Amino acid sequence: MRFFPLLLWVLLALAQANLRVGIHEGFTRVVVDLPAPGVGYALEREGALLVLRLSGLALPPSGGVVDSKELASYQVVPEGNGTRLLLRTKSPQTEAKLARYSDPERLVVDLYLPSGPTSPSGAKTSPSGLTKPPRPPKPLVLLDPGHGGVDPGMVGYVVEKELVLDVALRLKRLLEREGIEVLLTRDRDMHLSPDKREDLSRRAGLADSSRVNLFISIHANASPTHTAQGIEVYYFGRAQSQAVLDQVIRENGGGDLGRRLTQEARTVAEKILQDIVAQANQRYSERLAETLGRKLSQATGSPYRGSFPGDFFVLRYAKVPAVLVEVGFGDHPVEGRKLQDPAYREKVAQGLLSGILTFLAQGAFR
């Protein structure tokens, strides 16, 4: 059976990312983010046209072609202090299911076609023969234990390549217990190529797979003074400070090589500013980074230093939410020794698990 991703986001997004349209196997999903619980709503049908009326939510006018099996186009029409969302379906028989979710507040409209006792996708049908939205396939998370083989990464109280592989294997076990599929870029002490550029390119290529839903590259940090400690998480974008840029260059290979790869990645980051789909994915990556950072800090007690954009070569082409997590400073005399402890590493894996599950439940894939 052909694998369909949990959600192929078309991301016909408004500038504020209030509206998202996704195409699933067997149905099309429209999500409207709500700024507050007080927004009123009603769904009406006029033949093949569905009208979602929103009171108390004024959205700017926009529109676009979708051309899925169920939906032809959408149009946002301001109306006083509210909005009409016009959904032009492919057929007057297209069924619609409206639901509201919280944390965050959003409306979800699922559109699906009538069918016989069984649908072409194998989805269950109601007594009337109408196809119900099928259960989405399992999400697939790609974990990237950084460095490996000829590249040890940071060496302090721990060796980065050994630490992050151990954490990734622990996290894989925890995710699989939750019914989430997991792939690893490496499952032992190895490199994907002795050439750093090729090594990072191969990891990035795996993140570009149509099967992957999340990409998380796991690393350990270091500081010139050996006094910094805490957790940092990065998503792809232009580095905004010299400190972040220095960190990016180190993870991109260090020295002249790191600077060259950082400049290559920076060229991609500049193109994102012109690509609305890439911008939308960047926003989801930023949300994933923030969620992982806070949950990891809660689980370990390590300070959360923040989430930041960075020109990381391994993140540059990811078309799914993708982040690079620095789980702690391996050269800090206290945190470095904690990272030696298997019990603490299990806490790190638990924190990452909590962040991933929270992100998946927040609605980016709902």
N, C-alpha and C positions, 0 to 999 in steps of 0.2 A: 504494500500500500504506500502510496506517495506520502511523504511527510509534509505537512503544512505547518509553518511556524505558529506559535501561540497567537501571534498577531502580526500581520503585514501592514504596518502603519503607512497609509497613504499620506497621512498628516497634511490634509488640506487645512492648514492651521492659520488662524487669525494671528495678528501680531502679538496679541496677548495670550495666544494658545488656548482660547476659550473653546474652540471647536476642533474635534478630531474625528476622522472617518477611517475605519479599518476594515479590511476585507478578510473574512475567514472562509474556511471550507464550509459551504452551506448557508452562510448568512453574511450580511454586512452590518457593521456596528457603527453607530453615530454617538459620540460622547460630547456633552456640553458641560464644561466646568462651571460651577456656580460659586460666586464670591462669598455667599452667605446663605444660611438655611432658609431665609425668608422669601426666596424667589418662588412665585407661583407659576404653575405650568398646566397646560392642557394639550392633548393631542387630538386633532380632528382629521377626518378624511374627506377629500373631494375627488372621487374617482381614483386616478393614479397618483394624485397629489396628496401628500401628508403635510399637515400644517401643525407645527409645534409652537404654541403661543407661550411666551415667557413674560410675565409681569414683574417689574422691578429689576430687570436686567437689560440694560441698553447696550447692544453690541453695534459696532460700526458695520455698514453694509459691505457685503462680500459675496462671492459665489464661485462655483467651480464645477467642472465635469468630473464625475467619479467613474461611471461606466463599469460598474460591477454587474453581476447577474441580477442583482435586486435593485440597484440604485443607479439612476442616470446622472443626476446632478443635485446640487444643493444651492440655496440662496438665502442669505441673511438680510432681512428687511426691517429696519428700525420702525417702531410704531409707538409714538409718544414716549413714555418712560419704560417701554418694554420692547420686545423683539418678536418677529415672526421668523421661524426657520422653515423654509419650504423645501421639502424633500420630494423630488420628482422620481417616482419609482418606475420600473420597467413595465409594470402591469397593474391594473386595478385589483388583481387578486393577491398582490404582494401583502403578506401579513406583517404586522408591526407589534412589537412588545415593548412597552415603556416601563422603566424601573428607575428608582432613585436610590443612590448610595451616599454614604457619608464617609468622612475621613479619607480623602477630601470630598466635599459636597459635589455631586455631579448627577446629571441625568443621562441615562443610557437607553437608546432606541435600537433594538435589534430588528432587522428586516429579513424576512425569509419567504421562500416561495412555497405554494401549496404542492403537495405530492400525494402519491398513492400510499398504500400500507407501509412501504419502506422507501426512503429517499435514496437518490443516487449516491449520497455520501455515507449511507448506512445509519443516518440519524434516526432516533425514535420518532414515531408519529403519534398524534393525538387520535382519539376515536373518530374525529371528523376527517382524518387523513391529512391534516396540516402538519408540515414539518416543524419540529421544535429545534431551536438552535442546538447543534451537537455539542457535547462536552469538548472543550478545547484540548488538544494534545498536551502532554507534559511539557513544561518549559525546559529548555536546554541551556545550561550555564556552562560557559567555557572558562576554566580556571587556568591562569598562566603563572606558574611558579617562576619568578624572574631568574635570569642568569642560568648557571648550570654548565657542566663540562669544563671547558677551558676557561670559563668566566666565573670566578667565585663570587663576584659582587662585593659588597661591603664585608670587610673582615675586622671584627672587634672582639667582643666577648662571645659572639657567635659568628659563623660564616653564613653570609646571606643565602647562598644557593641551597645550603642544607636546611636552614630554618624555614624558608618559604616553601620548600617541597614538603616538609613535614606538616606545616599548617594546611597546605592545599590538600594533602591526602586525608587529613582529619576532617576538613570541610567537605570534601567529596563524600565521605562516609555519612556525615550528618545530613547533607542535602538529599542523598539517595534514600535515607530513612523517611524523608518528607515526600517521596515520590517525584523528586526532581532529577532529570537526567543530567549527567555531568561528563564533560570531556576535559582532558588535561593536555596542555601543550607539551608537557613532559611528565613522566611518572617515575623517573629515576635521575641520577646525576648524569645528565647529558646535555649537550648543546644541539640546537637544530642545524647549526652551521658554525664552523670555526670563525667565519667572517661575521663580525658583529652586525653589519648592515643586513646581510642575508638572514641571519638568525632572527632579528627583529621583524624583518619583512615576512618571514614564514609564520611567525606568531600572529602578526597583524592579518595575514591572509586567512588564517583559521577563524579570526573574529569576523571576517567578511562573509562567512558561510551563511547561506539562506536558512540553515537549520538553527543557528545560534540565536538565543534571545537576550542573553547578558554576557558581557566579557569583563572579567575581573583579573587584573594582573597584580600579583602579590609580591611585595618587596619589603626590605628593611632599610631604615634610614641611617644617616651618619651626619655628624656636624664637625666643622673644623676645630671647635673648642672642646668637643666631647662633653658638653654640658647640657645640650638640648635633650628633651624627652617628650614623648607624646605621639599622637596619631595624626597623620595627614593623609588626605585623599585627593586625588587629582582627576580631572576630566579634561578632554582635549580642548585646547584653545590657546590664545596668545598668552604667554607668561607675562604677568603684570608687575613683577618685581625682580630685582637682581637675584635675591635669595632663591626664588622659585626657578629662575633661569639657570642658576648654578646647579640646582638639584636636577633639573631636566637634562642638562648636559652630562651630568654624572651617570644618570640612568640610561642615557642614549649612547653610552660607551666611553665617555670621558675624553679629555684632551681635545686634539684637533678633530678626531673622528666624531666625538660627541657634539662638537660645535657644527660640523658639517651636516650631521643627521638632524640636529635641531633646526638648522636653517631650512632643510628640505621639509621638515614637518611644519615649520612656520609658513611656508608657501601654501601648504594645504589649509592651514588655519585661516589664512587671509581669504581663501576662496569660499570658506564657510559663510563669510559675511554676505555673499551673494546668493546663497543657496538656502531656500526656506525649509526644505526637508532636512538638510544637515543642521540648520539652526534648531529645528524642533528636536532632533535627536540629541543635540548638545544640551538642550534644556533638561531632557530626561536623564542624561548622564550626570548633569549637575545635581539633580534631585537624588539620584542613586548615590553619588559621592557623599552628599550631606547625610543621608540616611545611614549608610555604612559607617561613616565616621562617628556619628553619635551613638549608635548601637555598640560599636566596638569599644568606645570609651566607657560606656555603661558596664559592659561585661568584664573589662579588665581593670577599671579604675585608673587607666592611663589618661592623661589630659588630652582633650581633643583640640588640636591646634588649628583646625579648619579645613575647608575644601577649596581648591584653587584650580584655575585653568593653567594648562601647561602644554608645551609643544612636544609631547612624547611621541617618539617615532612609532611605538607599538600601538598607539591609539589612533593614528592619523586617518585610517580608512574605515574604521568600524561604523557599520550602518545600524547598530543596535546600541543601547545604553552601555557605555564602556568606561571603566575607571582604572586607575592605578592606585593601590592602597599601600601606604607605608605603615606597617603594623607596629612600629616602634623604632627607637634608636638603639642599634646594636652596639654602639660604642659608648653608651652612657653607663657609668659604673653601677647604677641601680637597675635601670631598665634593661640593660644588656644582660645582666645576670638573670633577671626574670625570664628573658626570652630563651635562656638555656633550659628552663624548667618545663618538663612535659605537661605538668598540670596547668601552667600558665599558657602554654601553647594551645591547650584544649579550650581555655577561656577565649583566646583569640579566635579560634575556629567557631565557637559558639556565638561570639559577637558578630562575626561575618554572616553566619547563618541567620541570626535575628534580623540583620539589616536587609539581607536578600529577601527573606519572607515578608518583611514589612513593605519593602518596595513593590513586590509582586501584588500585595494586597491593597496598595494605595490607589490602584486604578490605571496605571500606565499601560497595563495589559488587560484590563477588565473590559 
